[in-house]
Amino acid sequence: MKKIVLLILGLAILGGIYGYFQWNKPHQDIAASKEDLRIKSNDLLIAFENDETKANELYLDKLIIVNGVIKELEKNEMGETTVILATENDMSSIICNLDPLVKHNSKSLKVGQSVNLKGLCSGYLMDVVLDRCVIKN
């Protein structure tokens, strides 16, 4: 019985240590990381609309630079900016959530402006979503 208690206690300690290191793991530096690919906003949306399974294999969790025209800019209650890129489909777009860990000059962004954004593709519902985006020149 004593061995079982010690084994469970040891596993709990190891689990706690693992959890601590995962919780404190540094974030990937999106701005300094090399992108996996570049694509135009409309081409990215078309890829998901035509074959979502194949597009998930190509783009999901990949670091992508997307080029497009700003359709809309939104700020949430926490002051975080979302850039919505236009596509040929009026019902869908590319939603780029700017990285809250990076200082952005989001005041320089204007609707109608062409922009390059680098971020992690997190999937497709009606829109393609990129998270932790940074503005690229």
C-alpha positions in Angstrom: 0.0 0.0 0.0 2.9 2.4 0.8 4.4 1.8 -2.6 1.2 2.7 -4.4 0.9 5.9 -2.4 4.5 6.8 -3.2 4.0 6.0 -6.9 0.9 8.2 -7.1 2.6 11.0 -5.2 5.6 10.7 -7.6 3.4 10.8 -10.7 1.5 13.8 -9.2 4.8 15.7 -8.7 6.0 14.9 -12.2 2.7 16.0 -13.6 2.9 19.2 -11.7 6.4 19.9 -13.0 5.4 19.2 -16.5 2.3 21.5 -16.2 4.5 24.3 -14.7 6.9 24.2 -17.7 4.1 24.1 -20.2 2.3 27.0 -18.6 5.5 29.1 -18.6 6.7 28.0 -22.1 7.6 31.1 -24.1 5.4 32.1 -27.0 6.7 31.7 -30.6 8.1 35.1 -31.8 5.9 35.4 -34.9 7.6 38.5 -36.2 11.1 36.9 -36.2 9.9 33.4 -37.4 10.2 32.5 -41.0 6.9 32.1 -42.7 5.9 28.8 -44.3 4.3 30.4 -47.3 2.8 33.6 -48.9 -0.6 33.9 -50.4 -3.2 36.4 -51.5 -6.3 36.7 -49.3 -8.6 35.7 -52.1 -6.5 32.6 -53.0 -6.5 31.5 -49.4 -10.3 31.8 -49.1 -10.8 30.0 -52.4 -8.6 27.1 -51.2 -10.8 26.6 -48.2 -14.0 27.0 -50.1 -13.0 24.5 -52.8 -11.6 21.7 -50.5 -11.5 22.4 -46.8 -9.7 19.1 -46.0 -6.9 19.7 -48.4 -6.6 23.4 -47.3 -6.4 22.3 -43.7 -3.5 20.1 -44.6 -1.7 23.0 -46.4 -2.5 25.9 -44.1 -3.8 24.9 -40.7 -1.3 25.8 -37.9 1.1 27.2 -40.5 2.8 30.6 -40.4 1.4 32.5 -43.4 1.9 35.9 -44.9 -1.4 37.0 -46.4 -1.6 40.0 -48.8 -4.9 41.7 -49.1 -6.9 44.9 -49.0 -8.3 46.0 -45.6 -12.1 45.7 -45.7 -12.7 46.6 -42.0 -10.8 47.4 -38.8 -12.3 46.4 -35.4 -11.2 46.9 -31.8 -12.5 44.8 -28.9 -13.1 46.0 -25.4 -9.5 45.0 -24.4 -8.1 47.3 -27.1 -7.0 44.4 -29.4 -7.2 45.1 -33.1 -8.7 42.7 -35.8 -8.0 43.4 -39.4 -10.5 42.0 -41.9 -9.2 41.5 -45.4 -11.5 41.7 -48.4 -12.0 38.8 -50.8 -14.1 38.5 -54.0 -16.8 36.7 -51.9 -18.8 39.4 -50.1 -20.0 36.9 -47.5 -16.5 35.7 -46.4 -13.2 37.3 -45.6 -9.9 36.7 -43.9 -10.0 37.7 -40.2 -6.5 38.6 -38.8 -6.3 39.0 -35.1 -3.3 41.2 -34.3 -0.9 39.7 -31.7 -1.5 41.4 -28.4 2.1 40.6 -27.3 3.5 42.9 -30.0 3.3 46.7 -30.3 1.6 47.5 -33.6 1.2 50.8 -35.3 -2.4 49.9 -36.0 -3.3 53.6 -36.3 -1.5 53.7 -39.6 -3.9 51.0 -41.0 -6.7 52.4 -43.1 -9.7 50.7 -44.8 -8.9 50.2 -48.5 -5.1 49.9 -47.8 -3.1 47.0 -49.2 -1.3 45.2 -46.4 0.8 42.1 -45.6 0.0 40.3 -42.4 1.9 37.3 -41.0 0.0 35.0 -38.6 -0.9 31.4 -37.7 -3.9 30.0 -39.6 -6.3 28.6 -37.1 -9.1 27.4 -39.5 -12.2 28.2 -41.5 -15.8 28.6 -40.7 -17.4 31.2 -42.9 -14.1 33.1 -42.8 -10.5 32.1 -42.6 -9.0 33.1 -39.3 -5.3 34.0 -38.6 -4.2 34.5 -35.1 -1.2 36.4 -33.5 -0.7 38.4 -36.7 2.0 41.0 -37.2 2.1 43.7 -39.9 4.8 43.0 -42.5 6.3 45.5 -44.9 
